[in-house]
Amino acid sequence: MHAGAVDRRTGGARTEAPIGQVCHGNYVPVHAVTLTSAYYLARYEVTQAQWVAKMGSNPSHFKELSNSPSRPVEQVSWSMVKSFASGNGLRLPTEAEWEFACKAGTTTAFYNDSNEPSALATIGWVPVNASGETHPVGGLAPNGLGFFDMVGNVWEFVSDYWGTYSANPQTNPVGPESDSQAIGRGGSYDTNNPPVYSATRSPTITTADTARILGFRVARNP
């Protein structure tokens, strides 16, 4: 990824929500964010096969199915993810890095240049098409930077602790120094209200707890 700037706006780089949609307080206020350092980000969410290869066991709910190895690993905690990344030169992306990669230069609610919720089914596994479960990574259309499943499938951990946004411009933000909650980005296969905008963010359960809707993708420095 190249360094760049992203405006965090309700509904995915917009000052208003798409027609018929509801602004969520977690996505505001509008503020400019500048990233000054290059980074690499995984094209796909970390899969069950990748997790087992490193950690030796599979905590996922959707395992022991024919395509489970290609599905995202889930039921991993923020703390477990830190252990997975250690020793590999890997890390979780910051929230700002994740959002820059997700939006891929778009200024619409969804990263395929659309403000229509019906467009979600082409880019993410959400309630309308997911049938209540995860799906193998990379099966739907990528965004303009070639990243898959950045909305839907599983919520993705980022490295920041949970915090509300400030209206002030930020450079390379990393969130609060500590908190009991981590951040999930992008929604999951059962996120329906509101739809999973590029801007969708939520405090997850605590950094030690797990859920079948929580997964991650990794980043690293050049």
N, C-alpha and C positions, 0 to 999 in steps of 0.2 A: 504494500500500500504506500502511496505517496502521502506526505503530509498535506494538510489542507484545512479548510474551515467548514463548519456546519452551523446553520441556524437551527436551534431546537425550537420547534413551533408545534402547537397543538395540531394533531392530525397528520403530522409528518411534514414539517417545514411550511406550515400555513398558519396565519394568525387566527383563522377561524376554522371550525370543524367542517368537514364535507357536508353537503346538504343532507339533512335527515339524520346526521350523526351527532353524538353528544361529546362536548369537550370534557376531558377528564382532568381534574386538578393536579394529578401527578405529572402532567406533561408541560405545565406552565410554571413561571412566566417565560415568555419568549426571551432568549438570550443568545448572543453570539459565542461560539466556541472555536478556538484556533488550535490546531495540532501542528507542532513544529518538527516532530521526529517521524521518520519512516518506520514502518512495522510490517510484519507479515501476519496474515490471518488465514486460518484454515478455510478451505472452500466449503467443507461440509462440517456438520456436527460430528463430534467424536462418536464412533459406532461401538456397539457391544463387542465386536471382534477386537477392536483396538484397545478397549478397556481390559478385556480378558488377557490380551497379549502382555500388557504391562502389569496388571494387578493380580492376575491368576484366578479371579472369580467374577461372577456376573451378578450384580445386585438388581438387575432390571426386572420389572414386572412383565414386560412383553418379551420373554425369552422362551427358548425351546420351541420356537416356530421355525418353519423352513427358511424364512428370510430374516430371522432375528439377528444374525451377525451383522447385517447391513443396516439394521435399525439403530437409531441413536440410543446410546446408553442412557438410562434414567434411574431414578431412585438413588442418585448420588448426591451427597451434600456438598456444599461449598468447601468445607474442610477436606473432604475426600478428594475433590478435584485438585486442590492444592497439592496433595500428595501425589496424584497422578502426574502432574506437571513437573514436579521436582526431579532434578537430576537429568532432565531431557533438554534443558534450555528453553522449555516452554512456559507459558503463563496464560492466565486469563486476560482478554483484552480489557482495557478500561471501558467504562460506559461510553465515553466520547469516541473512542476508537471503534467500538461496536456500531454506534449510530452512524458514523461517517461511512463505514463499509456498507451498512444496510441501505442507506438512502442512495448511495451511488450517484450523487449529483442531482437527484430528483427533488422537486419541491411540491410533490403531491402527497396525498394521504398514504398511498401505497407505492412501492418502489418500481412498479411497472408503468409509471406515468399516468396512473388512473386515480380518480377520487371515488370510484364506484365499488362498494363492497363486493359486488358480484365478481370483480376481478381477482379476488383473493384465491379462488379455487384454482387458478392457473399457476400460482406462485407458492402457496402454502397449504399444508394439511391442517384444516380448520373444521369446525363441526359440520359444515355443509358437505364435505367430501371425505372426511377422515374415518367415519364409522366408529368413532370412539376409541381409536388406538393410534399408536405411532406407525410410521411407514418408513421403508428404506430411504436413506438420504439420497438426494440428487435426483429424485423422480419427477420433479416439477421444474418449471422454468427458472433459470437463475436471474439475478438482477444484472444491471449494466456492468458491474465489475466482475461478474462470474461467480458470485456467492449464491449458494443454494440454501433453501429452508430457513432464511433469516426471519420469516414470520411463520407461525404455526409449528407443527410437529412437537417440539418441546420448548418450554421456556429456556433461555440460555443465560447461565450465570455470567456476570462480569466481575472484575476484580474489586470494584468500589463497594464500600458499605453503603447502605441506603441513606439517602438524604434528599431533601427537597431542593428544587432549583433556585438559584438566585437570578435576579434580573440583570446583574452586572456581567459584562463580557468576561470570558474565562479563557486562559491559555493552558493547555495540557491538564485539565482538571482530573483529580483522582478521588474526589468525594471526601466524606468525613474521615477523620483518623480512626474512629472506631464506632461500632454500633452492634446491636444484637441481630440485625437483619442484613441479608445480602440483597442484591438487585437481580431480578429476572427481566430479560428483554425479549420481545418478539412474540409473546403469546404461545399457545400450544394447540394441540388437536381438540381441546375442549373449551377454548376461550371464545366466547360468543358475544359478550356484552361488556365494553364496547368491542367492535371488530378490532383485529390486530393491525393497527396502523404501523408504519415505520417508527413512529414515535412512542409506541406502547411500552410502558415500563411499569414495574410493580415491585413493592417490597415482597420478598419471598418469606417463607417460614425461616426460622433461625438458621444461622450458618452451620449448625450441627445436624439439622433434620433433613429428611429426604421426602420425595414425592415422585409418583410415576409421570408427572408432567414436567419435571426438571431435568435438564441436561446441560450441555455446554459445547463450545468450540474453543480451540486454543489459538494463541498468538505467540509470536516470538519477535525478538529484536533482530535486525539484520546482522 
